[in-house]
Amino acid sequence: MKNALIIHPVVLCGGSGTRLWPLSRQSFPKQFVPMLGGKSLLQLTLERVAGLGPQVLTVSAEEHRFMVAEALDLAKVNGPLILEPQPRNTAAAMALAALWAQKAHGDAALLLFCPADHHIPDGEAFSDMVQGGAVAAQAGAILTFGVLPSFPSTAYGYIKQGAQRPDGSCKVDQFIEKPEADKAQELLLQGRVLWNAGIFLARADTLLSALSHWAPDILHPCQQAMTAAVTETTAAQKTFVRPESNSFCQARSQSIDYAVMEKHPDVVVLPFNGQWSDVGSWNAVAALQQPDAEGNRVSGQGLVHGATNTYVHAPHRPVVALGTHNLLIIDTPDALLVAHPDMAEQVKDVVARLNAKGQPEALTHRKVARPWGWYDSIDRGERFQVKRIGVKPGASLSLQMHYHRAEHWIVVKGTAEVTVGEKTFLLSENESTYIPIGQVHRLHNPGKMELEMIEVQSGNYLGEDDIVRLEDTYGRR
């Protein structure tokens, strides 16, 4: 499709995704999880918006920057990454993006704001929808997109459409919060309502003017933060934009819906007829799978027998549902969720309880992504911990030391270049080495295939904060 106008996509990569626990966790939210055909929702979103403009701007948390950068590479998309020092909801994230775009492309830059974690399989229909709204946005309206509802959902907000305008959009008469079931049914019977998809199109100056009027306590700290922002271009040609932290953290945390959309007089809406899901609950994830004749849906190594209306997510090991009815079963290496579909929206409450009890599984996976690869904590005792470590081709861990632990490394796949003190040497498969407490060391993968090794840590303290980085390719401290 040939675009009539250049649109600058902005992908908002925040959000903790607690309703998809235990698959999605704070350290690895749902937008980064390979969920559909081996691709993450973020990668699919980047691929979907890539043809709309020359670059894609992303806004994410500092701690997720390398996962965003990897998704950009997988989607074959370029663009700067704005890194929020702290989460401040969508109004502040959109303000940062609009300020950057205004400086880079001018007041009239058309910005398309998309959540990173939505599933829209028809990319061409999506692009047509966006281009169809460009006239209204270019004329100074803030355009939002609504989805034609297919059932009376209580999980989505609604938009009530008003009079149609000459440009094909409709005035927004009312934003309606997530309703109770009877209210949702009533809304559908009334007609002229859409699900609120949380996708917006506006000129940079239009959005900034609206923020200045309705939410100056959000915009002004963002302006100060971007004025003092630090920009870094890495060796991998990734541009990280870091707003000044103290100023940004003064911004009020609020969604763009509350901060601007529900108050601004010139907000319009266009309907989207294509398939859409915010993948916001395990019911929504299950709906992405084709059911069998008994209504069962299975992902991975799940097996159902004598079951009905059961969803099994089992990517790592066999999970059997025998004679079950109306269940969601979600298996991960370190946590298992069994839930009735009617309670799917309450998963976030369970996560809050686990977090209050100090359960690490509430926030982090056993397998943790790192810019150089990953590690998987496979066993732990009072004075030892065992990890599987994977290092990408050409990647290196930091030059580092530990005060409280020694380490044994055994290579099980690939070749490792190891630095211990003044010595640097190669280890092949089935070879090992020992890193004493306090010894400076580094691990590098010089090969063209992933390096995998087993690390056995021993000592009186095994926390991840027992690390002194002397030199780091990724700018970590």
Salt bridges, closest charged atoms under 4 A:
GLU47 OE1 - LYS39 NZ 3.19
GLU62 OE2 - ARG65 NH1 3.24
GLU62 OE2 - ARG242 NH2 3.05
GLU63 OE1 - HIS64 NE2 4.00
GLU70 OE2 - LYS392 NZ 3.68
ASP73 OD1 - LYS238 NZ 2.57
ASP117 OD2 - LYS30 NZ 3.38
ASP117 OD1 - HIS118 NE2 3.86
ASP167 OD2 - ARG165 NH2 2.78
GLU186 OE2 - LYS183 NZ 3.90
ASP205 OD2 - ARG203 NH2 2.77
ASP217 OD2 - ARG252 NE 2.63
GLU232 OE1 - ARG242 NH1 2.67
ASP266 OD1 - ARG165 NH1 3.45
ASP331 OD2 - ARG317 NE 2.78
ASP334 OD1 - ARG25 NH2 2.70
ASP342 OD2 - HIS340 ND1 3.72
GLU345 OE1 - ARG19 NH1 2.86
ASP376 OD1 - ARG366 NE 2.73
GLU407 OE2 - HIS402 NE2 3.04
GLU407 OE2 - ARG405 NE 2.93
GLU407 OE1 - HIS441 NE2 3.61
GLU452 OE2 - ARG388 NH2 2.69
GLU464 OE2 - LYS387 NZ 2.38
GLU471 OE2 - ARG442 NH1 3.15
ASP472 OD1 - ARG476 NH2 2.86
